[in-house]
Amino acid sequence: MRRLVICLAVTYLLGLVPVGGCATCTTGGQSPITYSQGATRGDTYTTSAWSGEWLHFPPGRRLLLPHGLATPAVGVRSWLAFEAFPIPAGDAGDTTGTAAEAAGNQVVLERVDAEVVQLRNDTCATYYLRVEVRRDASADAGRGDGA
């Protein structure tokens, strides 16, 4: 709290545009962008390979991902990085990867159904994103429709 007060006071006194920790951004109001270049293999949809190019995910970005799993019984996981190719391909001994699983409002799920997953970056940070959607086999087994 003290840092915010000091930052605002300095900004006011110097007539500066807020920078760094004082800046704000808008994370709402954007229309979803449909990303249809992901891949569905068996019971899993992914936006990219681990060593492939991840999706640019700036503040407020909303993505609509058609997963093709034909069931609303899915689990959604997401990973973020600060570069488009965060996981190096090749040598298993290479430990230079820079990705982590998303948490909190970094990736907000707005819609999950039998056809699509829609999500949003609700932060003021720019990331690169990888999403994995898996069919929940245990939920399908209880449907009794033979699927």
N, CA, C and O of each residue as an XYZ file, in Angstrom:
588
protein
N       0.829     -1.189      0.000
C       0.000      0.000      0.000
C       0.876      1.257      0.000
O       0.603      2.228     -0.706
N       1.933      1.209      0.812
C       2.832      2.356      0.896
C       3.481      2.630     -0.461
O       3.643      3.783     -0.859
N       3.855      1.548     -1.171
C       4.485      1.704     -2.488
C       3.527      2.386     -3.459
O       3.941      3.249     -4.233
N       2.264      2.012     -3.427
C       1.276      2.607     -4.313
C       1.123      4.101     -4.025
O       1.084      4.907     -4.955
N       1.037      4.476     -2.759
C       0.897      5.880     -2.380
C       2.104      6.676     -2.853
O       1.947      7.763     -3.407
N       3.305      6.152     -2.642
C       4.523      6.841     -3.067
C       4.545      6.981     -4.588
O       4.862      8.049     -5.113
N       4.216      5.923     -5.277
C       4.219      5.941     -6.740
C       3.228      6.978     -7.277
O       3.550      7.733     -8.194
N       2.039      7.010     -6.711
C       1.038      7.979     -7.152
C       1.464      9.407     -6.826
O       1.246     10.316     -7.627
N       2.067      9.611     -5.662
C       2.534     10.946     -5.279
C       3.626     11.436     -6.224
O       3.588     12.583     -6.669
N       4.587     10.589     -6.530
C       5.666     10.958     -7.449
C       5.096     11.255     -8.835
O       5.498     12.221     -9.483
N       4.164     10.428     -9.281
C       3.534     10.645    -10.591
C       2.827     11.990    -10.623
O       2.946     12.728    -11.601
N       2.095     12.318     -9.570
C       1.373     13.595     -9.495
C       2.340     14.776     -9.475
O       2.168     15.740    -10.222
N       3.353     14.697     -8.622
C       4.300     15.806     -8.478
C       5.110     16.060     -9.737
O       5.394     17.211    -10.066
N       5.482     15.017    -10.437
C       6.313     15.173    -11.630
C       5.493     15.283    -12.911
O       6.038     15.566    -13.977
N       4.187     15.059    -12.807
C       3.345     15.140    -13.989
C       3.625     14.038    -14.987
O       3.434     14.217    -16.190
N       4.076     12.902    -14.495
C       4.431     11.793    -15.367
C       3.241     10.890    -15.635
O       2.297     10.817    -14.847
N       3.310     10.211    -16.759
C       2.344      9.154    -17.047
C       2.705      7.972    -16.163
O       3.884      7.638    -16.046
N       1.725      7.328    -15.537
C       2.048      6.183    -14.687
C       2.819      5.109    -15.452
O       2.483      4.771    -16.587
N       3.858      4.582    -14.806
C       4.661      3.525    -15.408
C       4.881      2.408    -14.402
O       4.656      2.577    -13.204
N       5.326      1.264    -14.910
C       5.682      0.147    -14.036
C       4.535     -0.306    -13.173
O       3.453     -0.610    -13.676
N       4.763     -0.354    -11.859
C       3.776     -0.853    -10.924
C       2.560      0.045    -10.782
O       1.578     -0.372    -10.166
N       2.577      1.261    -11.323
C       1.428      2.161    -11.220
C       0.468      2.019    -12.394
O      -0.672      2.475    -12.301
N       0.883      1.415    -13.472
C       0.074      1.340    -14.682
C      -1.130      0.424    -14.500
O      -1.102     -0.526    -13.718
N      -2.180      0.736    -15.239
C      -3.364     -0.122    -15.252
C      -3.621     -0.532    -16.695
O      -3.099      0.078    -17.628
N      -4.422     -1.561    -16.866
C      -4.778     -2.000    -18.214
C      -6.234     -2.458    -18.201
O      -6.824     -2.660    -17.140
N      -6.790     -2.615    -19.369
C      -8.155     -3.094    -19.505
C      -8.105     -4.533    -19.988
O      -7.466     -4.833    -20.996
N      -8.781     -5.424    -19.270
C      -8.763     -6.841    -19.658
C     -10.136     -7.330    -20.088
O     -10.332     -8.536    -20.236
N     -11.069     -6.452    -20.288
C     -12.410     -6.868    -20.701
C     -12.806     -6.204    -22.005
O     -12.139     -5.285    -22.480
N     -13.892     -6.677    -22.573
C     -14.473     -6.047    -23.753
C     -13.947     -6.499    -25.097
O     -14.451     -6.050    -26.127
N     -12.953     -7.371    -25.128
C     -12.453     -7.845    -26.421
C     -13.324     -8.993    -26.939
O     -13.833     -9.798    -26.161
N     -13.483     -9.054    -28.239
C     -14.198    -10.178    -28.852
C     -13.274    -11.385    -28.900
O     -12.067    -11.230    -29.082
N     -13.824    -12.594    -28.739
C     -12.982    -13.795    -28.799
C     -12.382    -14.007    -30.191
O     -13.014    -13.720    -31.207
N     -11.175    -14.504    -30.209
C     -10.501    -14.893    -31.449
C     -10.565    -16.413    -31.529
O     -10.141    -17.100    -30.600
N     -11.091    -16.944    -32.630
C     -11.160    -18.391    -32.804
C      -9.815    -18.897    -33.294
O      -9.296    -18.436    -34.310
N      -9.257    -19.852    -32.558
C      -8.001    -20.485    -32.949
C      -8.331    -21.914    -33.372
O      -8.664    -22.755    -32.536
N      -8.237    -22.180    -34.662
C      -8.643    -23.489    -35.185
C      -7.465    -24.315    -35.688
O      -7.659    -25.251    -36.463
N      -6.250    -23.987    -35.263
C      -5.077    -24.719    -35.720
C      -4.553    -25.713    -34.696
O      -3.469    -26.272    -34.864
N      -5.331    -25.934    -33.621
C      -4.937    -26.937    -32.641
C      -5.137    -28.338    -33.209
O      -5.638    -28.500    -34.322
N      -4.745    -29.339    -32.442
C      -4.838    -30.728    -32.910
C      -5.561    -31.589    -31.873
O      -5.278    -31.510    -30.677
N      -6.500    -32.413    -32.351
C      -7.184    -33.376    -31.492
C      -6.706    -34.763    -31.895
O      -6.839    -35.175    -33.047
N      -6.151    -35.469    -30.927
C      -5.681    -36.844    -31.149
C      -6.249    -37.702    -30.031
O      -5.893    -37.537    -28.864
N      -7.138    -38.623    -30.400
C      -7.760    -39.477    -29.394
C      -8.601    -38.654    -28.442
O      -9.526    -37.962    -28.868
N      -8.291    -38.721    -27.163
C      -9.049    -38.020    -26.130
C      -8.420    -36.697    -25.704
O      -8.770    -36.154    -24.656
N      -7.482    -36.169    -26.518
C      -6.760    -34.961    -26.113
C      -6.667    -33.949    -27.251
O      -6.345    -34.294    -28.388
N      -6.958    -32.693    -26.918
C      -6.780    -31.557    -27.822
C      -5.638    -30.704    -27.265
O      -5.573    -30.477    -26.057
N      -4.742    -30.230    -28.127
C      -3.696    -29.296    -27.709
C      -3.598    -28.151    -28.716
O      -3.842    -28.333    -29.909
N      -3.240    -26.980    -28.222
C      -3.062    -25.837    -29.108
C      -1.751    -25.914    -29.874
O      -1.633    -25.365    -30.969
N      -0.755    -26.603    -29.291
C       0.544    -26.749    -29.950
C       1.326    -27.859    -29.274
O       0.979    -28.307    -28.181
N       2.374    -28.292    -29.932
C       3.291    -29.256    -29.315
C       4.080    -28.527    -28.226
O       4.171    -27.300    -28.238
N       4.644    -29.276    -27.297
C       5.449    -28.662    -26.239
C       6.570    -27.815    -26.827
O       6.826    -26.708    -26.353
N       7.236    -28.326    -27.853
C       8.359    -27.590    -28.437
C       7.938    -26.701    -29.603
O       8.786    -26.094    -30.257
N       6.620    -26.617    -29.873
C       6.120    -25.774    -30.953
C       5.929    -24.330    -30.507
O       6.263    -23.960    -29.382
N       5.385    -23.525    -31.411
C       5.120    -22.122    -31.100
C       3.833    -22.000    -30.295
O       2.788    -22.509    -30.700
N       3.915    -21.330    -29.166
C       2.756    -21.145    -28.298
C       1.981    -19.900    -28.739
O       2.517    -19.058    -29.459
N       0.728    -19.782    -28.311
C      -0.150    -18.695    -28.727
C       0.174    -17.391    -28.003
O       0.369    -17.373    -26.788
N       0.229    -16.310    -28.762
C       0.422    -14.988    -28.171
C      -0.813    -14.678    -27.330
O      -1.938    -14.824    -27.807
N      -0.612    -14.249    -26.076
C      -1.707    -14.091    -25.113
C      -1.538    -12.788    -24.329
O      -1.183    -12.806    -23.150
N      -1.800    -11.636    -25.007
C      -1.639    -10.337    -24.337
C      -2.793    -10.053    -23.368
O      -3.765    -10.808    -23.335
N      -2.699     -8.984    -22.586
C      -3.761     -8.640    -21.639
C      -5.128     -8.552    -22.319
O      -5.267     -7.951    -23.383
N      -6.131     -9.161    -21.686
C      -7.497     -9.101    -22.190
C      -7.814    -10.033    -23.342
O      -8.977    -10.139    -23.732
N      -6.823    -10.714    -23.900
C      -7.055    -11.602    -25.055
C      -8.045    -12.697    -24.676
O      -7.911    -13.342    -23.636
N      -9.036    -12.893    -25.533
C     -10.018    -13.967    -25.367
C      -9.839    -14.923    -26.541
O      -9.822    -14.501    -27.697
N      -9.708    -16.202    -26.240
C      -9.533    -17.223    -27.274
C     -10.678    -18.219    -27.213
O     -11.098    -18.642    -26.136
N     -11.173    -18.583    -28.382
C     -12.189    -19.623    -28.531
C     -11.504    -20.794    -29.217
O     -11.036    -20.672    -30.349
N     -11.447    -21.937    -28.523
C     -10.721    -23.112    -29.013
C     -11.690    -24.247    -29.324
O     -12.181    -24.891    -28.397
N     -11.984    -24.516    -30.603
C     -12.822    -25.665    -30.953
C     -12.017    -26.954    -30.741
O     -11.062    -27.216    -31.472
N     -12.403    -27.759    -29.742
C     -11.582    -28.913    -29.366
C     -11.970    -30.216    -30.058
O     -11.141    -31.122    -30.138
N     -13.184    -30.343    -30.554
C     -13.575    -31.534    -31.298
C     -13.736    -32.799    -30.476
O     -13.762    -33.890    -31.045
N     -13.844    -32.695    -29.155
C     -13.966    -33.891    -28.314
C     -15.417    -34.349    -28.150
O     -15.660    -35.434    -27.623
N     -16.369    -33.549    -28.586
C     -17.792    -33.892    -28.599
C     -18.347    -34.293    -27.237
O     -19.245    -35.131    -27.158
N     -17.826    -33.709    -26.176
C     -18.357    -33.933    -24.833
C     -18.025    -32.730    -23.961
O     -16.940    -32.160    -24.075
N     -18.964    -32.337    -23.082
C     -18.657    -31.253    -22.157
C     -17.836    -31.744    -20.954
O     -17.358    -30.944    -20.150
N     -17.685    -33.058    -20.846
C     -16.938    -33.644    -19.724
C     -15.446    -33.643    -20.055
O     -14.874    -34.659    -20.451
N     -14.842    -32.482    -19.880
C     -13.422    -32.332    -20.208
C     -12.681    -31.678    -19.050
O     -13.274    -31.000    -18.211
N     -11.386    -31.894    -19.027
C     -10.494    -31.204    -18.108
C      -9.617    -30.265    -18.916
O      -9.115    -30.640    -19.975
N      -9.428    -29.056    -18.429
C      -8.654    -28.049    -19.146
C      -7.429    -27.675    -18.314
O      -7.546    -27.353    -17.131
N      -6.253    -27.721    -18.945
C      -5.004    -27.287    -18.305
C      -4.331    -26.280    -19.224
O      -4.464    -26.347    -20.445
N      -3.607    -25.348    -18.622
C      -2.930    -24.326    -19.423
C      -1.574    -24.000    -18.823
O      -1.378    -24.040    -17.608
N      -0.644    -23.675    -19.712
C       0.716    -23.312    -19.335
C       1.045    -21.970    -19.966
O       0.548    -21.648    -21.045
N       1.883    -21.186    -19.292
C       2.277    -19.870    -19.776
C       3.790    -19.742    -19.827
O       4.521    -20.414    -19.099
N       4.235    -18.862    -20.706
C       5.657    -18.563    -20.835
C       5.799    -17.119    -21.296
O       4.816    -16.488    -21.686
N       7.015    -16.601    -21.252
C       7.275    -15.237    -21.703
C       7.913    -15.198    -23.088
O       8.318    -14.134    -23.557
N       8.002    -16.341    -23.736
C       8.530    -16.404    -25.098
C       7.713    -17.416    -25.897
O       7.116    -18.327    -25.322
N       7.685    -17.259    -27.226
C       6.840    -18.074    -28.092
C       7.267    -19.537    -28.160
O       6.425    -20.411    -28.366
N       8.551    -19.818    -27.991
C       9.084    -21.181    -28.030
C       9.792    -21.473    -26.699
O      11.022    -21.482    -26.649
N       9.035    -21.710    -25.628
C       9.656    -21.807    -24.306
C      10.294    -23.151    -23.981
O      11.120    -23.233    -23.072
N       9.932    -24.201    -24.703
C      10.451    -25.537    -24.413
C      11.324    -25.974    -25.589
O      10.813    -26.165    -26.692
N      12.614    -26.134    -25.375
C      13.496    -26.513    -26.487
C      13.230    -27.936    -26.958
O      12.951    -28.828    -26.157
N      13.318    -28.130    -28.248
C      13.179    -29.470    -28.823
C      14.532    -30.158    -28.786
O      15.578    -29.509    -28.785
N      14.494    -31.470    -28.755
C      15.753    -32.195    -28.872
C      16.267    -32.786    -27.589
O      15.590    -33.590    -26.949
N      17.463    -32.390    -27.211
C      18.223    -32.996    -26.125
C      17.431    -33.065    -24.822
O      17.021    -32.037    -24.283
N      17.218    -34.279    -24.319
C      16.484    -34.482    -23.068
C      17.226    -33.889    -21.880
O      16.620    -33.643    -20.837
N      18.523    -33.655    -22.018
C      19.301    -33.074    -20.938
C      19.222    -31.556    -20.884
O      19.746    -30.941    -19.955
N      18.564    -30.937    -21.883
C      18.455    -29.482    -21.930
C      17.427    -29.028    -20.894
O      16.267    -29.437    -20.959
N      17.827    -28.204    -19.956
C      16.933    -27.743    -18.893
C      16.689    -26.244    -18.973
O      16.560    -25.576    -17.947
N      16.626    -25.715    -20.189
C      16.453    -24.276    -20.353
C      14.997    -23.872    -20.538
O      14.730    -22.717    -20.869
N      14.044    -24.785    -20.335
C      12.629    -24.464    -20.486
C      12.194    -23.355    -19.544
O      12.718    -23.227    -18.438
N      11.220    -22.544    -19.993
C      10.802    -21.387    -19.204
C       9.286    -21.295    -19.089
O       8.744    -20.190    -19.124
N       8.589    -22.411    -18.952
C       7.132    -22.408    -18.873
C       6.666    -22.874    -17.499
O       7.370    -23.597    -16.794
N       5.444    -22.435    -17.135
C       4.842    -22.857    -15.866
C       3.340    -22.987    -16.054
O       2.755    -22.328    -16.914
N       2.717    -23.838    -15.247
C       1.270    -23.985    -15.317
C       0.611    -22.692    -14.831
O       1.058    -22.077    -13.863
N      -0.471    -22.290    -15.529
C      -1.177    -21.054    -15.187
C      -1.897    -21.196    -13.849
O      -2.263    -22.296    -13.435
N      -2.090    -20.055    -13.183
C      -2.794    -20.038    -11.900
C      -3.583    -18.744    -11.768
O      -3.294    -17.756    -12.443
N      -4.576    -18.760    -10.898
C      -5.343    -17.552    -10.609
C      -6.030    -16.991    -11.832
O      -6.679    -17.729    -12.574
N      -5.897    -15.692    -12.053
C      -6.597    -15.057    -13.173
C      -5.738    -14.939    -14.432
O      -6.085    -14.202    -15.354
N      -4.633    -15.655    -14.471
C      -3.806    -15.641    -15.681
C      -4.576    -16.210    -16.868
O      -4.487    -15.687    -17.979
N      -5.330    -17.278    -16.633
C      -6.166    -17.893    -17.668
C      -7.534    -18.150    -17.031
O      -7.685    -19.051    -16.206
N      -8.526    -17.348    -17.423
C      -9.871    -17.469    -16.882
C     -10.732    -18.241    -17.878
O     -10.831    -17.856    -19.043
N     -11.351    -19.325    -17.426
C     -12.256    -20.096    -18.281
C     -13.603    -19.382    -18.330
O     -14.230    -19.152    -17.296
N     -14.044    -19.034    -19.543
C     -15.328    -18.353    -19.722
C     -16.405    -19.295    -20.243
O     -17.593    -19.063    -20.021
N     -16.001    -20.351    -20.929
C     -16.965    -21.285    -21.513
C     -16.281    -22.625    -21.735
O     -15.172    -22.690    -22.265
N     -16.962    -23.703    -21.321
C     -16.488    -25.060    -21.571
C     -17.712    -25.879    -21.942
O     -18.620    -26.054    -21.129
N     -17.734    -26.384    -23.175
C     -18.859    -27.227    -23.582
C     -18.379    -28.324    -24.528
O     -17.175    -28.527    -24.683
N     -19.310    -29.028    -25.158
C     -18.980    -30.183    -25.997
C     -18.217    -29.814    -27.258
O     -17.649    -30.689    -27.911
N     -18.192    -28.541    -27.610
C     -17.545    -28.114    -28.849
C     -16.316    -27.238    -28.641
O     -15.331    -27.372    -29.365
N     -16.366    -26.338    -27.652
C     -15.306    -25.340    -27.505
C     -14.932    -25.090    -26.042
O     -15.674    -25.409    -25.113
N     -13.752    -24.508    -25.889
C     -13.311    -23.912    -24.629
C     -12.998    -22.462    -24.958
O     -12.302    -22.174    -25.932
N     -13.518    -21.545    -24.138
C     -13.206    -20.128    -24.312
C     -12.514    -19.647    -23.052
O     -12.964    -19.917    -21.938
N     -11.405    -18.926    -23.242
C     -10.647    -18.442    -22.096
C     -10.139    -17.031    -22.331
O     -10.146    -16.527    -23.454
N      -9.691    -16.396    -21.230
C      -9.278    -14.992    -21.290
C      -8.081    -14.752    -20.378
O      -7.972    -15.339    -19.301
N      -7.180    -13.873    -20.832
C      -6.076    -13.389    -20.000
C      -6.619    -12.216    -19.190
O      -6.873    -11.145    -19.742
N      -6.798    -12.409    -17.901
C      -7.367    -11.378    -17.034
C      -6.277    -10.645    -16.249
O      -6.533    -10.116    -15.168
N      -5.070    -10.617    -16.795
C      -3.966     -9.904    -16.156
C      -3.484     -8.788    -17.079
O      -3.953     -8.653    -18.209
N      -2.555     -8.005    -16.585
C      -1.944     -6.937    -17.390
C      -0.605     -7.368    -17.974
O       0.169     -6.530    -18.437
N      -0.329     -8.660    -17.957
C       0.936     -9.185    -18.485
C       0.706     -9.887    -19.822
O      -0.364    -10.443    -20.070
N       1.713     -9.852    -20.664
C       1.674    -10.564    -21.941
C       2.391    -11.897    -21.769
O       3.510    -11.955    -21.260
N       1.731    -12.958    -22.200
C       2.270    -14.313    -22.102
C       2.203    -14.994    -23.459
O       1.693    -14.446    -24.437
N       2.740    -16.215    -23.481
C       2.504    -17.168    -24.562
C       1.852    -18.370    -23.901
O       2.229    -18.764    -22.797
N       0.866    -18.953    -24.587
C      -0.043    -19.910    -23.974
C      -0.066    -21.244    -24.704
O      -0.047    -21.294    -25.934
N      -0.108    -22.324    -23.930
C      -0.376    -23.670    -24.445
C      -1.529    -24.227    -23.629
O      -1.521    -24.153    -22.400
N      -2.537    -24.793    -24.323
C      -3.716    -25.350    -23.663
C      -3.853    -26.813    -24.040
O      -3.581    -27.213    -25.172
N      -4.283    -27.602    -23.060
C      -4.568    -29.018    -23.272
C      -5.970    -29.285    -22.730
O      -6.281    -28.938    -21.591
N      -6.812    -29.904    -23.558
C      -8.169    -30.273    -23.153
C      -8.268    -31.784    -23.288
O      -8.012    -32.335    -24.359
N      -8.641    -32.459    -22.195
C      -8.753    -33.921    -22.202
C     -10.172    -34.351    -21.896
O     -10.831    -33.805    -21.012
N     -10.631    -35.346    -22.648
C     -11.931    -35.952    -22.367
C     -11.854    -36.655    -21.022
O     -10.882    -37.353    -20.736
N     -12.871    -36.473    -20.204
C     -12.959    -37.140    -18.907
C     -13.616    -38.496    -19.132
O     -14.842    -38.587    -19.197
N     -12.813    -39.548    -19.251
C     -13.312    -40.894    -19.561
C     -14.264    -41.408    -18.484
O     -15.211    -42.127    -18.803
N     -14.039    -41.063    -17.231
C     -14.910    -41.560    -16.169
C     -16.318    -40.974    -16.278
O     -17.297    -41.655    -15.969
N     -16.427    -39.719    -16.715
C     -17.747    -39.117    -16.894
C     -18.475    -39.740    -18.070
O     -19.683    -39.963    -17.999
N     -17.753    -40.027    -19.162
C     -18.370    -40.668    -20.322
C     -18.850    -42.070    -19.986
O     -19.881    -42.500    -20.503
N     -18.135    -42.792    -19.140
C     -18.501    -44.169    -18.802
C     -19.840    -44.202    -18.089
O     -20.543    -45.208    -18.180
N     -20.218    -43.158    -17.393
C     -21.478    -43.128    -16.656
C     -22.671    -42.704    -17.473
O     -23.788    -42.700    -16.956
N     -22.478    -42.342    -18.747
C     -23.595    -41.855    -19.564
C     -24.547    -42.963    -19.969
O     -25.747    -42.722    -20.100
N     -24.037    -44.182    -20.173
C     -24.884    -45.298    -20.574
C     -25.357    -45.262    -22.013
O     -26.317    -45.952    -22.355
N     -24.703    -44.467    -22.880
C     -25.128    -44.404    -24.277
C     -24.170    -45.166    -25.193
O     -24.278    -45.077    -26.416
N     -23.247    -45.902    -24.615
C     -22.340    -46.714    -25.405
C     -21.184    -45.940    -25.990
O     -20.361    -46.519    -26.700
N     -21.093    -44.664    -25.721
C     -19.993    -43.871    -26.287
C     -18.713    -44.109    -25.558
O     -17.687    -43.522    -25.903
